[in-house]
Amino acid sequence: MSFPALEMNPDFKVEVHTTQNRGFTPEEIAERCANKIISISDSANPAIQAQAHAFRQHIVKVLEFYMREAIKSDRTTVYNAILDSGNQELAELIRRL
């Protein structure tokens, strides 16, 4: 059985992001997400570039806000699950995070 050769987009690239002894912050993830959502051409009109950069920064702030809300919501879910399992002390530690 043979398969046709895969053609890769010449713009294809792989990025690796790491942290040491911690996870990514909402700010770091928001920046990465905004970079995937919004692309700003180097050859665009400078006024359009400035507008795109301002819009990108607004999107980063919106993403940060909603990621923090998702984290709080998940902690509430974890807190309630642990509380329901009868471990009130551990649930309280989670709530304080």
C-alpha angles and dihedrals in degrees: 000000000000131000128208115254115265115238115213124211107252088230092058113127138165122222126195121199122185140175131197121236094343143060126252119284122235087250093055093047092046091054092050092046093049090051089057094046100043125044119186118200118226089215096053123113108280092237091054091046091053091049091048092050091050091049091048091053090050090051090050090055092048091049091048091052095050093044089055089049090051091050091051091048092050091049089052089052092048091045092052093046092051092044090050089052089060100253102121095163094056091043090055091051090053091048091055094056 
